[in-house]
Amino acid sequence: MTDAEKLKMVKAMTGETDEGILSTYLSIAGDKVCRKAYPYDPDARLVPYRYGFVQVEIAVYLLNKRGAEGQTAHSENGISRSYEDGDVPPTLLRDIVPFASVMGG
């Protein structure tokens, strides 16, 4: 999936039209995917193709949570909100299989 396709998906799912904001959240989401997928390689920056949809889901989650960071519970007019985690919920990261390799010397 190309970056343009990811951008289009996040735009459609959130209603956000500012491409700078969308790109920023996709970058943040990509970093979170790479840190989970490559826990021992701090220089990994390319999101593997198979995790493109996960990157989009995380970006949408973060965008939708804007303004309510750190919220653990909220009730108003019969609507209740709570967040699983202060960051990206583990349920969004569960499909990412960490990669590690052994380097010979």
C-alpha atoms as an extended CHARMM CRD file, in Angstrom:
* protein
*
       105  EXT
         1         1  MET       CA              0.0000000000        0.0000000000        0.0000000000  PROA      1               0.0000000000
         2         2  THR       CA              1.4180000000        3.3770000000       -0.9660000000  PROA      2               0.0000000000
         3         3  ASP       CA              1.6340000000        6.3880000000        1.3230000000  PROA      3               0.0000000000
         4         4  ALA       CA             -0.9610000000        8.1290000000       -0.8660000000  PROA      4               0.0000000000
         5         5  GLU       CA             -3.3670000000        5.2270000000       -0.3670000000  PROA      5               0.0000000000
         6         6  LYS       CA             -2.8120000000        5.3120000000        3.3960000000  PROA      6               0.0000000000
         7         7  LEU       CA             -3.4070000000        9.0690000000        3.4070000000  PROA      7               0.0000000000
         8         8  LYS       CA             -6.6340000000        8.6310000000        1.4600000000  PROA      8               0.0000000000
         9         9  MET       CA             -7.8670000000        5.9320000000        3.8530000000  PROA      9               0.0000000000
        10        10  VAL       CA             -7.1400000000        7.9800000000        6.9870000000  PROA      10              0.0000000000
        11        11  LYS       CA             -8.8220000000       11.0020000000        5.4020000000  PROA      11              0.0000000000
        12        12  ALA       CA            -11.9330000000        8.9580000000        4.5960000000  PROA      12              0.0000000000
        13        13  MET       CA            -12.0830000000        7.3590000000        8.0370000000  PROA      13              0.0000000000
        14        14  THR       CA            -11.6140000000       10.5530000000       10.0700000000  PROA      14              0.0000000000
        15        15  GLY       CA            -12.9600000000       13.3710000000        7.9380000000  PROA      15              0.0000000000
        16        16  GLU       CA             -9.7160000000       15.2940000000        8.5160000000  PROA      16              0.0000000000
        17        17  THR       CA             -8.7160000000       17.2220000000        5.4010000000  PROA      17              0.0000000000
        18        18  ASP       CA             -5.3890000000       18.7880000000        6.4210000000  PROA      18              0.0000000000
        19        19  GLU       CA             -2.8190000000       16.5660000000        4.7230000000  PROA      19              0.0000000000
        20        20  GLY       CA             -0.0520000000       17.8420000000        6.9810000000  PROA      20              0.0000000000
        21        21  ILE       CA             -1.9220000000       16.6010000000       10.0450000000  PROA      21              0.0000000000
        22        22  LEU       CA             -2.7500000000       13.3070000000        8.3300000000  PROA      22              0.0000000000
        23        23  SER       CA              0.8770000000       12.7620000000        7.3000000000  PROA      23              0.0000000000
        24        24  THR       CA              2.0720000000       13.5480000000       10.8110000000  PROA      24              0.0000000000
        25        25  TYR       CA             -0.2460000000       10.9900000000       12.3850000000  PROA      25              0.0000000000
        26        26  LEU       CA              0.6930000000        8.3980000000        9.7550000000  PROA      26              0.0000000000
        27        27  SER       CA              4.3700000000        9.0200000000       10.5880000000  PROA      27              0.0000000000
        28        28  ILE       CA              3.7180000000        8.6340000000       14.3160000000  PROA      28              0.0000000000
        29        29  ALA       CA              1.7570000000        5.4320000000       13.6420000000  PROA      29              0.0000000000
        30        30  GLY       CA              4.5320000000        4.1500000000       11.3640000000  PROA      30              0.0000000000
        31        31  ASP       CA              7.0940000000        4.7380000000       14.1010000000  PROA      31              0.0000000000
        32        32  LYS       CA              4.9600000000        2.7750000000       16.5790000000  PROA      32              0.0000000000
        33        33  VAL       CA              4.6170000000       -0.1100000000       14.1010000000  PROA      33              0.0000000000
        34        34  CYS       CA              8.3750000000       -0.1690000000       13.4510000000  PROA      34              0.0000000000
        35        35  ARG       CA              9.2360000000       -0.0770000000       17.1540000000  PROA      35              0.0000000000
        36        36  LYS       CA              6.9610000000       -3.0800000000       17.7240000000  PROA      36              0.0000000000
        37        37  ALA       CA              8.0760000000       -4.9780000000       14.6120000000  PROA      37              0.0000000000
        38        38  TYR       CA             11.8020000000       -4.2620000000       15.0550000000  PROA      38              0.0000000000
        39        39  PRO       CA             12.3500000000       -3.9000000000       18.8250000000  PROA      39              0.0000000000
        40        40  TYR       CA             16.1250000000       -4.3300000000       18.5100000000  PROA      40              0.0000000000
        41        41  ASP       CA             16.6640000000       -2.0590000000       15.5210000000  PROA      41              0.0000000000
        42        42  PRO       CA             16.1540000000        1.5910000000       16.4860000000  PROA      42              0.0000000000
        43        43  ASP       CA             16.9940000000        2.6500000000       12.9170000000  PROA      43              0.0000000000
        44        44  ALA       CA             14.1050000000        0.7480000000       11.2650000000  PROA      44              0.0000000000
        45        45  ARG       CA             11.8630000000        3.3240000000        9.5900000000  PROA      45              0.0000000000
        46        46  LEU       CA             10.0390000000        1.4980000000        6.7860000000  PROA      46              0.0000000000
        47        47  VAL       CA              6.6810000000       -0.0060000000        7.7040000000  PROA      47              0.0000000000
        48        48  PRO       CA              6.5010000000       -3.5230000000        6.2440000000  PROA      48              0.0000000000
        49        49  TYR       CA              3.8200000000       -3.8140000000        3.5630000000  PROA      49              0.0000000000
        50        50  ARG       CA              1.8420000000       -6.3360000000        5.6040000000  PROA      50              0.0000000000
        51        51  TYR       CA              1.4030000000       -3.7720000000        8.4040000000  PROA      51              0.0000000000
        52        52  GLY       CA              0.0960000000       -0.9280000000        6.2370000000  PROA      52              0.0000000000
        53        53  PHE       CA             -3.4660000000       -1.3890000000        7.4670000000  PROA      53              0.0000000000
        54        54  VAL       CA             -2.2650000000       -1.5110000000       11.0830000000  PROA      54              0.0000000000
        55        55  GLN       CA             -0.4760000000        1.7930000000       10.5050000000  PROA      55              0.0000000000
        56        56  VAL       CA             -3.7060000000        3.2970000000        9.1630000000  PROA      56              0.0000000000
        57        57  GLU       CA             -5.7430000000        1.9440000000       12.1040000000  PROA      57              0.0000000000
        58        58  ILE       CA             -3.2880000000        3.4060000000       14.6050000000  PROA      58              0.0000000000
        59        59  ALA       CA             -3.2480000000        6.7900000000       12.8410000000  PROA      59              0.0000000000
        60        60  VAL       CA             -7.0690000000        6.8730000000       12.8710000000  PROA      60              0.0000000000
        61        61  TYR       CA             -7.1350000000        5.8830000000       16.5470000000  PROA      61              0.0000000000
        62        62  LEU       CA             -4.6900000000        8.6570000000       17.4530000000  PROA      62              0.0000000000
        63        63  LEU       CA             -6.5310000000       11.2480000000       15.3670000000  PROA      63              0.0000000000
        64        64  ASN       CA             -9.8810000000       10.3430000000       16.8940000000  PROA      64              0.0000000000
        65        65  LYS       CA             -8.3850000000       10.5280000000       20.3710000000  PROA      65              0.0000000000
        66        66  ARG       CA             -7.0150000000       14.0550000000       19.8330000000  PROA      66              0.0000000000
        67        67  GLY       CA             -7.9450000000       16.3460000000       22.6740000000  PROA      67              0.0000000000
        68        68  ALA       CA             -8.6820000000       13.4450000000       25.0010000000  PROA      68              0.0000000000
        69        69  GLU       CA             -5.1450000000       12.1390000000       25.5200000000  PROA      69              0.0000000000
        70        70  GLY       CA             -4.7430000000       10.2760000000       28.7770000000  PROA      70              0.0000000000
        71        71  GLN       CA             -8.4790000000       10.1130000000       29.3740000000  PROA      71              0.0000000000
        72        72  THR       CA             -9.4480000000        7.0420000000       31.3410000000  PROA      72              0.0000000000
        73        73  ALA       CA            -13.2100000000        7.6410000000       31.5550000000  PROA      73              0.0000000000
        74        74  HSD       CA            -15.7590000000       10.1820000000       30.3780000000  PROA      74              0.0000000000
        75        75  SER       CA            -19.5400000000       10.2420000000       30.5550000000  PROA      75              0.0000000000
        76        76  GLU       CA            -21.7840000000       12.8540000000       29.0360000000  PROA      76              0.0000000000
        77        77  ASN       CA            -25.4140000000       12.7020000000       27.9120000000  PROA      77              0.0000000000
        78        78  GLY       CA            -25.4830000000        8.9170000000       28.0900000000  PROA      78              0.0000000000
        79        79  ILE       CA            -22.2410000000        8.4840000000       26.1380000000  PROA      79              0.0000000000
        80        80  SER       CA            -19.3670000000        6.8710000000       28.0070000000  PROA      80              0.0000000000
        81        81  ARG       CA            -15.7490000000        6.8100000000       26.8730000000  PROA      81              0.0000000000
        82        82  SER       CA            -12.6900000000        5.1970000000       28.3470000000  PROA      82              0.0000000000
        83        83  TYR       CA             -9.3570000000        4.2800000000       26.8240000000  PROA      83              0.0000000000
        84        84  GLU       CA             -7.5830000000        0.9760000000       27.0660000000  PROA      84              0.0000000000
        85        85  ASP       CA             -4.1670000000        2.5350000000       27.4280000000  PROA      85              0.0000000000
        86        86  GLY       CA             -2.5480000000        5.9530000000       27.5770000000  PROA      86              0.0000000000
        87        87  ASP       CA             -0.8750000000        5.2170000000       24.2710000000  PROA      87              0.0000000000
        88        88  VAL       CA             -1.9030000000        2.9170000000       21.4370000000  PROA      88              0.0000000000
        89        89  PRO       CA             -3.9330000000        0.0160000000       22.8490000000  PROA      89              0.0000000000
        90        90  PRO       CA             -2.2380000000       -3.3820000000       22.7850000000  PROA      90              0.0000000000
        91        91  THR       CA             -5.1660000000       -4.6920000000       20.7250000000  PROA      91              0.0000000000
        92        92  LEU       CA             -4.0330000000       -2.5420000000       17.7790000000  PROA      92              0.0000000000
        93        93  LEU       CA             -0.4750000000       -3.8550000000       18.0580000000  PROA      93              0.0000000000
        94        94  ARG       CA             -1.3130000000       -7.5340000000       18.6090000000  PROA      94              0.0000000000
        95        95  ASP       CA             -1.0040000000       -8.5230000000       14.9280000000  PROA      95              0.0000000000
        96        96  ILE       CA              2.5740000000       -7.2360000000       14.6810000000  PROA      96              0.0000000000
        97        97  VAL       CA              5.1210000000      -10.0020000000       15.0390000000  PROA      97              0.0000000000
        98        98  PRO       CA              8.4440000000       -8.6990000000       16.3640000000  PROA      98              0.0000000000
        99        99  PHE       CA             11.4240000000       -9.4940000000       14.1700000000  PROA      99              0.0000000000
       100       100  ALA       CA             14.8640000000      -10.2130000000       15.5770000000  PROA      100             0.0000000000
       101       101  SER       CA             17.9210000000      -11.8040000000       14.0980000000  PROA      101             0.0000000000
       102       102  VAL       CA             21.1730000000      -13.1790000000       15.4080000000  PROA      102             0.0000000000
       103       103  MET       CA             24.2610000000      -11.6090000000       13.9200000000  PROA      103             0.0000000000
       104       104  GLY       CA             27.2560000000      -13.8960000000       13.4850000000  PROA      104             0.0000000000
       105       105  GLY       CA             30.6860000000      -12.6410000000       14.2830000000  PROA      105             0.0000000000
